[in-house]
Amino acid sequence: MGNIPGYVALCTSGEIDNRIRCACELLTECTVCPRECHVNRIANELGFCQTGVRATISSSGQHFGEEPLLVGHHGSGTIFVTHCNLACEFCQNYEISQCGAGEEVSCEALAEMMIRLQQKGCHNINIVTPTHIVPPLIKSVRIAAEKGLSIPLVYNCGGYESVSTIRLLDGIVDIYMPDAKYGNDEIALALSHAPRYVDTMKAALIEMHRQVGDLVIDNGIAVRGLLIRHLVLPENLAGSDVVLPWIAAEISPYSYVNIMAQYHPAWHTACATTRFPALLRPITTQEYHTAIRIALDCGLCRGFSHNG
C-alpha cells in the first residue's frame, strides 16, 4: 500500500523516546486517564484500573469479529488489555475488563506479540482498552518498530481519555477507534461510573480527529483516521439523538460511525436488580432504525447501513 505508519518515523528521529519519558512521568502520580487517581504506579500502587507499571494482557491473536475494513482477509491483530478505566454495567468482556483475567507482561513481551501478529499477515495491531497502559504501550511500539513492525496501530478505546495523554500518541497511533457511548453525564455515571464522560469524550474525539482526520480506506482496508463506535441502548439511554448530531457538526459529516445494534444484557444488567429495567432486553428494530434515521438526518453517511 505504501502507507508507512507514523511511529516508524518517530522511532527514526528519536522523538518517540521523548514521548516515552513524558508518558512514564504521568505514572508517578497517575494522571494517564481522566480519573487522575494520583497513585504511584511506578511503585506498583494501584488506582481504579488496578494496573501497575506493566501492562496486563488477556490474549492476542488474529481477530475476525471487528469491522470488515479492519479485518480484511487476514484479520485484525488484536491484543486484549486486561482491566479498563471504565466499569460498564453491561460490559460483555467483563471477565477481562473488570475481573482481571490476564497476565502481566514486559514491554518486550508485548512488542513480541505485535511482531507475531504482523508475521501472521494481520492488517493492523489493534490494542483493545489501551487507555490505562499508554506508557508501556509507547515503549512496546518502539521496541516492535526496531524489530520491523510496520503495520497500522489501532487505539481501540471507550472514549474516556485525557487529551494530554492522547497528544503523546500523535504520530504513533494511525487509527483511533473510540466509543462515543453517551450523550448524558448522569447516564454515563450510572452505567459506566465515568464522571464528566460527555465533555471528556468530546474533547478526546476532537483531538483524535485533529491528529488523523477522517478514516482513509485503501483497497478495502483502513489505513489511517478516526472510526467512531456508538452502541444503541434500549430507550435511547445512549443518547443517540445527542451524540450523532454532535459528531456530524463538531467532528465531521464524513466521520465513519459504526452504529451498533448488538447490545444484550450482560454482567450487572443481566440481573433483575439493575437500576434501568430497559437494559434487561436487547434493543428493538425500531430503536435501531431510529438511530440510523438520526444519523442520516444530520448528514452522517459512512460506517452504517443506509437501509434502516
N, C-alpha and C positions, 0 to 999 in steps of 0.2 A: 504493500500500500504506500510505502514511502513516508508514513507518519511516524516520526521519532518522538517518543514521549519526552516531555519537558524535563523529567527527573534525570535523564541521561546528560543533558547539557548542564544541569545544576551540579551534578557529580563531577563533570569535567572541569568546571570553573572553580570548584571548591565551595560554592555558595551553600551547598547542602550541609556542610559541616557547621556553618553559622546557624542554620535552621535547627540542627540537632541541639546545639548549645542552648539556643533560646527556648526550645521546647522542653529540654530537661530542667531548665531553671524553673519552669512552671510547676514541677513536681515537688519542690521543696516545701511550698505551702500551696497545695494543689489548686490551681485555677485553670486547669485544662478545659473544663466544661463550665457551663453557666451555673452549676451548683456551687462552685467555689468552696469546696469543703475545707480548704486550708490545712489539710493533713500533710505530713512529710512522707510522701510516697518513696522517696529515696531511702528512707529508713524503714520502708515497708509498713508504715502506718496506713490504715485502710479507711477510706471515706465511703460515700454512697455506692460507688462502683465496685467496692470490695477488691480492688486491684492495686498491687504494689508497683514496683518499678518495672517489673517484667510483664509482658502480655500473657494471658491465659487463653489457650486455643482449644476449641471443642473438636473441630475437624477441618479437613481441607480436601478438595477434590474437584473433578470436572462436574459442573452442575448444569442441568438442562431445564431447570424449573424457573429460570429468570426470563426477562423479556427476550423475545426472539433475536433482537438486534444485539444483545449481549452474548447470547448462546451460540448463534451461528451453527456451524456443522460440528464443531469440536468442543463446545461447552464453554461456560464461564468458569475461570479458575477461582473457585470460591473458598475463602478462608473464614470460618465462623469463629468470631471472637467471643469468648465467654464473658458474662456479665454485660451490663448496659448502664447508661446514665439515665435511662427511663425505667419505669416499673409499670408497664401497661397491664391493666387488669385483664385484658383479653389476649395477651401475648400467646401466639401459637408455638413459639420456641422457648417457653418458659423454663424448661429444664436447663437450657444453656444460659439464657439471659438473667434468670432470677434464682435458679437453684445451683448454679456454679459448675455444671458438668464441663469438664475440660482439664487440661494440664498446662502448667506454667512452662513457658519455653524461652530460650535465649533469643536475642536478635539474630544470631547466626542461624539458629534452627528455623526461625520464621522466614528468613531470607531463602533458606534451602527449600522450604515449601513452595515459595514463589517460583524458584528455578524449576522445580519438578513439574509444576503445573504448566509452565511455558514449554517444557520439553514434551509434554503430552499433547501439545497443539492448542491449548486454550487460547481464546482470543483476547483475554484480559485477566488481570488479577483483581478479584472482587472481594474487598475486605468488608465483611458484614459486622455492623455495630463497632466501628473503629474509634468512636469519639473519645473514649477514655484512654486509648493506647496510642495517641498521636506521637508522643516522644519515641517510644521504641519502634513504632511503625516507620517513622522517617529514617531512623538508623538502619532498620532492616532493609528498606528500599535502597539505601546507599550500598549496603553490603551486596544485595542482589544485583544491582546495576554493575558493580565491579566484576560480578561473575557472568554478566551477559544478559541480564534481564532487559527486555526491550519492547514489552507489550504494554498497552494502556493500563493505568491503575484506576480502579473504580472505588470511590468512597461511598459506601452504602450505609446510610445513617438514618436516624429518626428525626432529624431536623432540629434537634435541641442542641445547638452548637454555639460556642463562643466565637465571635467574629475575629478576635485577636488570634485565636488558635487556627482558625481557617486561613488567615493571612499567611501563617507559616507554611501552609500547604500550596501556596501559589507557585505554579510551575512544577509541582510534584504530582498532584492529582490531575488526571486527564478527564475523568468523567465523575462528576458529583451526582449521586443518586439519593437525595434526601426525601424523607416523607414530609408532606405538609398535612399533618394529622388533624388539626383542629382550627376552628375559627373563633373559639370562645375559651378564655382562660379558666373559667370555673369548671368547664367540662374537662379541659386538659389536666387540671389539678386533680380532679376526681378520678379520671381514667388512666392517667399516666404519671401522676404525682410530680408534675413538672410545673413549678411556679413560673409565671410570666412566659408561658410557652409561645403564645401567638407573636408577640413582638420579637422575641428571641429568634423564632423560626424565620420570621420575615427578614430580619437583618442578616441572618446567615445565608438565606437563599439569594438575597441581593448581592452579597459578596461573592458567593459561588458563581453566579451568573457574570459578574464583573470579570472574574478570572477566566472562565472557559466559554462563555456565550451560550447560544442555543445549541442543541445537540446536532452534531455533524455525523452523518452516516456515509460510509464508503463501502460500496458493493454489499449493502445489506447489513453491515456491521458498524456499530457505534464506535467512533474513534476519539471523540472529544465533545465536551459540552455538558449541559445540565439536563438531567432526566428526573422529573419530579413524580413521586408516587402519592396518590390520595386514595385512602381506603374509605369507601362509603360505609357509614354506620346506620343502623336502624334509627328511624325517626329523626334523621338528619343530625345526629349527635356530633358528627364530624364537622358540621357547619359548611357543607359543600357550597351553599349559596353565598358564603363569605369568602372562602378560600379560593375558589376557582376564578371569580371575577378579579380578586386581588392579583393572582398570578398573571392574568391577561393584561391588567392595567399597569402593574408595577414591575413585573419581570419582563415578559414579552408575550405577545399574542401567538408567537411561533414556538412557545415553550412546548416541549414534549412532556405530556402529562399522562401517566398511566392511571386512569380512574378504575380502581379495583373493586370487584364485586365479591371477593372471596371471604368476607367476614363470616365467621361462625363462632359460636360460644366456645371459649377455651379458658383454661386457667381459672381465675376467680369468677369470670362471667358465666362459667358453666354451672355455677351454684345458684340455687334459687334465692339465696340471701343477697344477691347483688343489688346495689342501690338503684340500678337502672334496669327494670324488668324487660325493656325492649331488647336488651342485649342477650336475652335468653334465646333469641331466634336469629336466623340469618336475615339478610336484607331481602326485601321483596323485589320482584322485577320492576315494579313501578318506582320504587325508591332509586334503583339504579338508573332507570330511564330519566328520572327527574334530574339526577346529577349530570347525565350526559347532555340533557337539554340546556341546563345552566351553562355548561362549558361552551356549547355551540353558540348560545345567545350572546356570550361575552367575547366571542371571537377566537376561542381556542379551537384547534383543528388537528393537532398531532398527538399521537400516542394512545388513542382510544377509537373504538368503532363509532362511526357516524350513523349507525342504523338504530341507535337506542331511542 
